[in-house]
Amino acid sequence: MTHADPEVCCKRRGRFGAARYHLFGRNSPHPAECAGSAPPELLPGSAANTDHGELGPAGALSGGPIAHRDPDLQRWFSDRSLGFMVTEGGARGEVLGRIAALIRQRLRQGTLRVAIDGIDAAGKTTLADELAELLEQADCPVLRASIDGFHHPSSVRHLRADEQPAQSYYEDSFDYRALRGLLLDPLGPDGDHIVRTRVFDFRADLPVEEAPIRVQPGTVVLFDGVFLLRPELQGCWDLSVFVQVDRAVSLLRAARRDVALFGNRDAAERRYRDRYLPGQELYLSQVHPDQEADVLIGNNDLASPELLRIPPA
């Protein structure tokens, strides 16, 4: 079995579905190894959610790497010792900078597996993409991956969706055994750092056959998705972030965002009210991720998030 170049293979997940591999680092090239047209510019938090593994009438998902930048997002929180640009910034830039500084500090202990958790439409992927860009400025190798690549087949996901929609979403959506065995555990202290970043294409409803890659020790693994602090993944994260939003905010963002996914706004709202948000309530009530996460962010206001909890670097 062959592996990709062991020198810091990094993945940035485009939400058009194209996985693009490149090397992170200010002095490194960024070759795209998978074809795909460039995505349109996006406002933070506006990209289509793919956690659900369901396709709309068009059979496609909108979105892509974050291209839009508010000027404040360029004024990163200063930490000269960790290699970040020294400037004053707005609220979002400061929150990003403080989390990036914490990641860099923790990274000195070895490869760092970071969970970016939160309910639907909380802004998880946006945050992870922005952190990846900021860490790149400090020449920090990053591997981006998502729960999107570890769905169960639709036959499993929807087996009891009509009778128990909330339980079906929370308990049947993702293959945690594959996630642990093929990505998270190999990146742990005793792992061989040979990983796969996805195993299933939920759009095609087929397994993905990709050659494993070898990840350089000292890489930051930014993994975004729902339900990441559940018991099945206990012990897999070296740092966890929970992106918190009000349920009403989640519903508003998700319904507006997923009109194309479900055909119209009413259908999108029904799906969230009947399946996704009740599934999230199960998770919140059983796991309490807002209490368990190392870092807690209030993200109701995308331009001015609140850093509600962060451990010392």
ZALUMVO-501592 format. One record per atom (N, C-alpha, C): residue in one letter; z, x, y. Coordinates in steps of 0.02 Angstrom, whole numbers, plus 50000, padded with zeros to 5 digits. Each point is the difference from the previous one (the first is absolute). Layout:
AZXY/...
REM end
This chain:
M500005004349941/M500004995750059/M500005004450062/T499574998650047/T499975003950061/T500414996750055/H500225004150046/H500394997550056/H499655001950065/A500144996250053/A499735001850065/A500345006450024/D499715002850054/D500275006150029/D500754999350010/P500395004749972/P500734999450005/P500275001450070/E499575002450046/E500255001850067/E500044993850044/V500554996449995/V500184994550044/V499474994650000/C499904996849944/C499574994149999/C500364994250033/C499694997050049/C500334994750038/C499564993950004/K500304994249997/K499624993850000/K500204995750060/R499514997850037/R500114994950051/R499634993849976/R500354994549995/R499714993949971/R499664995950054/G499334999349996/G499654995550044/G500044992949974/R500134995250045/R500094993249976/R499344996349990/F499445003650005/F499384997349974/F499975001149925/G500485003649974/G500025001349928/G499775006949982/A499715003850047/A499765006749984/A500585004850004/A500135003549946/A500515005350000/A499675006450024/R500305003250050/R499705006050028/R500485005849993/Y499795005349968/Y500435005849988/Y499825005550049/H500515003050028/H499885005750043/H500635004250003/L499925005850032/L500575004550009/L500304998850068/F500674999250002/F500344999350064/F500195006850026/G500005000850065/G500215006250032/G499555001450059/R500305002550053/R499615001050061/R499425004649989/N500075004949955/N499485004949990/N499594998749937/S500074994049972/S499654998549938/S499424995250012/P499475000549961/P499454995250006/P500214993249975/H499644994850019/H500154993149979/H499384996949968/P499775002649944/P499404997249970/P500144993349968/A499554995150009/A500074993649966/A499645000549933/E500364998649947/E499725000849933/E499804993449969/C500114994550036/C499764993649976/C499604996750055/A499434997149981/A499574996950050/A500324993850028/G499784998250060/G500264993950032/G499905000450074/S499824994550031/S499895000050072/S500665000150036/A499985002550062/A500615000550039/A500244993150019/P500654998849998/P500274993450017/P500014999050074/P500064993750023/P500064998750071/P500685002150025/E500065000450067/E500655001550028/E500474994149988/L500645001649991/L500494994949986/L500595000750047/L500284994450019/L500645000150033/L500545001249948/P500555003350018/P500535001149951/P500234993449970/G500045000049933/G500254994149965/G499484994749987/S499355001350017/S499514994849994/S499585000349936/A500125005149959/A499595000949941/A500164995049946/A499504998749957/A500104995149946/A500505002449949/N500424995549977/N500505001649949/N499674999749932/T500125005049959/T499725000149933/T500524999949946/D500634998950019/D500535000049950/D499924994449949/H499644994850017/H499994994149958/H499475000349945/G499515004450007/G499495000549949/G499584993849994/E499834996950056/E499594994149999/E499455000850051/L499414997449986/L499435000750043/L499814993450031/G499765000350061/G499754994050033/G499284998749984/P499694995250034/P499314998149984/P499505005650007/A500135004450048/A499525005450010/A500075005549949/G500565000149963/G500105005149949/G500135006850027/A500255000450062/A500125006550030/A500624999650044/L500275005750013/L500595000550041/L499845004050062/S500254997850057/S499875003750062/S500525005350010/G499845004950041/G500505005050018/G499775007049987/G500455004850012/G499855006949989/G500515004450034/P499925006549998/P500475004450033/P500074998250073/I500605000850027/I500134997850067/I499595004050050/A499584996550038/A499575003350049/A500244998650071/H500254994050011/H500244998250067/H500625003950017/R500065002350061/R500595003550022/R500204997750069/D500584997150007/D500314999050064/D500185006850027/P499955001150066/P500175006750027/P500695002349980/D500484995349994/D500685002149982/D500035003249932/L499534998149955/L500025002749933/L499795007449998/Q499725002350055/Q499815007150003/Q500575004350027/R500534996850026/R500555003850030/R500565000449948/W499945004749955/W500465000249943/W500695002550020/F500494997649963/F500695002350008/F500035007649991/S500375003450043/S499985007349999/S500495002849949/D499775004949963/D500445004049956/D499655006749991/R500145004550045/R499635006450001/R500105003849935/S500604999649970/S500145003949940/S499624997449940/L499784993850002/L499644997249943/L499254999850013/G499785002650056/G499295000850011/G499664994150033/F500374995150027/F499684994350033/F499885001550073/M499504996750029/M499865000850070/M500604997750041/V500145003650054/V500584998550042/V499764995950059/T500134993549999/T499824995550054/T500504994350001/E500014996350056/E500394993950001/E499554994449977/G500274994849969/G499574994849972/G500304993250005/G499594995049981/G500224993149997/G500404998849938/A500214993749992/A500464998449946/A499705001449932/R499374998149989/R499705001049934/R499915007449985/G499775003850049/G499925007149990/G500665003449984/E500544997850033/E500665003149987/E500244998449930/V499914993749978/V500214998149932/V499615004049949/L499355000550009/L499595003949953/L500225007349999/G500125002750058/G500195007050003/G500675001549967/R500484995550008/R500655001149969/R499964999649924/I499604995349975/I499924999549928/I499625006049973/A499485002150036/A499635005949978/A500445006250000/A500445000750050/A500455005750001/A500484999949941/L500254994049982/L500434999449942/L499635001949936/I499384997849994/I499605001649941/I499905007649995/R499845003150055/R499905007349999/R500635003749980/Q500574997550024/Q500645003249983/Q500144999249925/R499904994049974/R500134998849929/R499495003749956/L499405001150027/L499485003249960/L500185007249983/R500435003050038/R500205006949985/R500345000649932/Q500194994249973/Q500325000049934/Q499494999349944/G499364999350016/G499484999249950/G499564994050014/T499564998249953/T499564994250007/T500424993850014/L499774996050048/L500394994350023/L499624993549987/R500294995549961/R499704993549985/R500314994850047/V499604997450045/V500244995550052/V499744993049988/A500454995249993/A499824992949993/A499984996750068/I499444996850016/I499944995950060/I499984992749977/D500574996850002/D500104993349971/D500034994850056/G499934993749982/G500064994650048/G499664993849974/I500144994250031/I499684993949977/I499284999850023/D499654994949981/D499294999450017/D499895000150076/A499505003750021/A499795000450070/A500545003150045/A500445003949971/A500525003350041/A499725005850040/G499455002949977/G499725005950033/G500105006449960/K500064999449934/K500145005749956/K499435005150000/T499404997649988/T499435004549994/T499855003450066/T500054996250054/T499905002850067/T500495005750012/L500634998849985/L500525005150009/L499855006249958/A499844998949936/A499865005749956/A499405004050024/D499474996650022/D499425003550026/D500165004050063/E500394997150044/E500195003550061/E500445006149985/L500474999249954/L500415005749981/L499585005549969/A499514998249960/A499565005049970/A499635003950053/E499754996550051/E499645003350054/E500475004750039/L500604997850012/L500475004150037/L500215006149960/L500124999249936/L500185005749958/L499425004949995/E499394997550001/E499425004349999/E500015004850060/Q500234997550057/Q500025004350059/Q500475005949990/A500474999349955/A500475005549986/A499795003949938/D499364999349979/D499745003549942/D500404998649937/C500214993849993/C500404998049942/C499544996549949/P499955002549938/P499584996749950/P500274993249982/V499564995049997/V500204993149988/V499574996949946/L500314996349957/L499654995849950/L500144992750017/R499484996250016/R500074992950015/R499814995949938/A500434995349984/A499864995549944/A500334993450015/S499844994949960/S500234993350013/S500124996149936/I500424995050004/I500104995449944/I499364996449982/D499524999850047/D499364996749986/D499665002749938/G500105006449985/G499675003049943/G500354999049934/F500534995949999/F500394999249939/F500124992649985/H499494995950013/H500044992949982/H499954999049925/H500304994749976/H499854997549934/H499334996350002/P499674999049943/P499404995849998/P500174992950023/S499504996450024/S500114993250025/S500284995449945/S499835001449937/S500264995949946/S500765000449995/V500285005750021/V500735000850001/V500284997450066/R499685001850055/R500264998150065/R500044992450009/H499524996549972/H499954992850013/H500184995749940/L500285003049949/L500154996349939/L500454994150014/R500515000950042/R500464994550015/R500034998550075/A499455001550034/A499994999250073/A500064992850021/D499734995349962/D500044993050018/D500704997249990/E500325001949945/E500664997349984/E500565003650037/Q499955006550008/Q500525004050031/Q499685004950050/P499754997650055/P499625004450045/P500405005850028/A500634998850019/A500405005450028/A500175005249948/Q500244997849942/Q500175004749946/Q499385003849977/S499444996549997/S499385003349979/S499815005750047/Y500054998750064/Y499835005250049/Y500485005949995/Y500654998649997/Y500495005350000/Y500025003949934/E499924996649945/E500125003249935/E499365002249963/D499434997050017/D499405001149959/D499435003750035/S500085001650063/S499435002650038/S499825007249984/F500505004349987/F499855007249998/F500255003349936/D499655005449983/D500145003849939/D500455005950017/Y500654998949997/Y500485005150020/Y500055005649949/R499874998549937/R500005005349949/R499455005150015/A499414997650017/A499455004550017/A500165003850064/L500284996650050/L500165003350063/L500495005749989/R500514998849961/R500485005349987/R499705005649958/G499674998049945/G499775005049953/G499435004250025/L499584997350043/L499395003650021/L500035002850070/L500494997950040/L500045002550068/L500705002450020/L500494995649997/L500655001750029/L500395005049959/D500064998949935/D500385004749958/D499695006949998/P499345000749994/P499715006850000/P500125003850065/L500144996350054/L500145003350064/L500755001350010/G500414998349951/G500715001250003/G500175007249986/P500655001650001/P500225007049991/P499765003249935/D499944996249947/D499805002849936/D499284998449981/G499624997350048/G499324998049985/G499505005750005/D499404998749974/D499485005250000/D499534999450060/H500114995050043/H499604998950060/H499274998349986/I499864997949940/I499334997549983/I500044992450000/V499634996750045/V500104992950013/V499344996250004/R500064993649997/R499464995450018/R500274995350054/T499604998850051/T500234996050057/T499824992649994/R499624998249950/R499874992949987/R499744999449929/V500124994149970/V499794998949931/V499634993549991/F499994995750053/F499694993449991/F499674997950065/D499394997449994/D499634997250056/D500064992449996/F500444997150041/F500124992849994/F499404995950023/R499575002950041/R499414996350023/R499514999049942/A499905005349962/A499564999449941/A500394997449940/D500665000050004/D500444998049945/D499865004449939/L499965006550013/L499855004849947/L500425006350009/P500165003549945/P500345006450007/P499565005150037/V500335004750033/V499655005450035/V500055006349959/E499445003149988/E499985006349963/E499885005650049/E500535003350020/E499955005650046/E500345006149970/A499715005850011/A500315006249976/A500655001250037/P500525002249966/P500635001750035/P499895005650049/I500455000450048/I499995005550048/I500675003749996/R499985006350018/R500625004050002/R500225000450073/V500614998150013/V500274999850068/V500425006250012/Q499875003350054/Q500375006150017/Q500734998350014/P500485003649970/P500704999150019/P500105000950075/G500434996050029/G500095000250072/G499594994850037/T499674995649963/T499614994650030/T500444994050015/V499854996550055/V500324993750015/V499594994449969/V500314996049959/V499674994349968/V500204993750039/L499534997150037/L500124993950038/L499724994249961/F500444995949973/F499804994549956/F500224993550032/D499524995650015/D500174993650032/D499904994249952/G500384994750010/G499924994049960/G500614995650002/V499944994349968/V500564995349994/V500425001749939/F500634997850002/F500465000349942/F500155007149975/L499995004950044/L500045006949977/L500715002349982/L500514996450022/L500695002149985/L500304996049943/R499594996849961/R500234996149944/R500285004549945/P500404997249953/P500325004349950/P499525004149958/E499404997449986/E499535003749958/E499805006850030/L500085000650066/L499805006250034/L500605004050025/Q500594998349976/Q500605003550020/Q499965007449981/G500185004350046/G499985007149987/G499335003350013/C499504996150021/C499325002650010/C499885002550071/W500444998150046/W499865001550071/W500505005150026/D499745004850038/D500425004950033/D500194997850071/L499624995250026/L500144997050065/L499684993150001/S500364995150027/S499744993350001/S500044997150070/V499474996350019/V499964996850065/V499874992649988/F500394995750032/F499874992849996/F499794997550068/V499414997050002/V499724997350062/V500174992550002/Q500434998350046/Q500294993250003/Q499674995850054/V499794993949982/V499764995250048/V500284993149983/D500034995650049/D500214993249987/D499494996549956/R500234995149962/R499544996349956/R499454996650041/A500184997250058/A499514996550041/A499465004950025/V500215006150016/V499525005150021/V499545001849943/S500285000949941/S499605001549940/S499484994649988/L500214993750002/L499544994549988/L499454999850052/L500185000850063/L499514999750054/L499485005649993/R500245006149989/R499535005649993/R499564999249938/A500324998249945/A499634999849937/A499484994450000/A500184994250026/A499534994350001/A499415001650046/R500145003150056/R499465001750046/R499555005449970/R500315004849967/R499635005649971/R499584998049940/D500254995549960/D499704998649935/D499574993649999/V499754998050058/V499574994150002/V499395001149954/A499685005850005/A499415001349959/A500195000549926/L500605002449987/L500225001049931/L500074993449963/F500244994950035/F500144993649967/F499564994250024/G499535001450044/G499524994950020/G500144996850067/N500624998850017/N500194997350065/N500755001250010/R500224998650061/R500695001550017/R500504995649962/D499834993649992/D500454995549964/D500115002449928/A499465002149968/A500065002449931/A500425006449997/A499915004350049/A500405006250001/A500744998450010/E500154995550045/E500704998150012/E500314996949938/R499634995749966/R500264996949939/R500175005349948/R499555004949992/R500125005149949/R500635004050016/Y500095001650063/Y500605003850018/Y500634995849994/R499964993850020/R500604995649996/R500184998649927/D499504999149957/D500134997949932/D500145005849952/R499705005850013/R500035005549951/R500295006450027/Y499705002750052/Y500185006750022/Y500685000450033/L500134995950050/L500655000350033/L500574998049954/P499934994849958/P500544998749951/P500105005949952/G499475003449980/G500085005949958/G500385005550037/Q499865000750064/Q500375004950039/Q500744998150006/E500144993650005/E500704997850004/E500385001949936/L499674999549943/L500315002249937/L500185007450004/Y499545004050023/Y500115007150007/Y500575001650049/L499984996850058/L500515001350051/L500694998049976/S500054994449964/S500654997649978/S500285003949941/Q499565002749958/Q500225003649940/Q500115007450013/V499585003050041/V500015007350009/V500315002150066/H499944995950052/H500255001650067/H499705006650025/P499345000650002/P499695006350021/P500165001950071/D500144995250043/D500175001650069/D500675003750003/Q500424999249951/Q500635003749997/Q499935006549960/E499565000149952/E499945005749955/E499575005650029/A499524998450042/A499535005150025/A500365005150044/D499765006149998/D500285005350042/D499854998750074/V499394997750014/V499774998750068/V499834992750007/L500244996950053/L499874992950012/L499674999350068/I499414996850000/I499624999050062/I499914992650013/G500164997750061/G499844993350021/G499315000050031/N499534996449970/N499295000550020/N499714993450023/N500414995650028/N499734993850028/N499515001350057/D500165005050040/D499585002150056/D499665006549980/L499354999749986/L499655005949976/L499995005750050/A499984998250064/A499975005250052/A500685003250011/S500544996349986/S500675002550013/S500464998749941/P499895003349943/P500444999149942/P500695002750014/E500494997549963/E500695002250007/E500195004349940/L500285005750013/L500265004349946/L500724998049990/L500124995649951/L500664997049989/L500465004549960/R499725004349959/R500415004749961/R499585005949979/I500285005950008/I499675006149976/I500545005249985/P499975003449944/P500505005149985/P499875006350041/P500495004350007/P499885006250035/P499505004349964/A499605003750037/A499495004349969/A500325005849963/
REM end
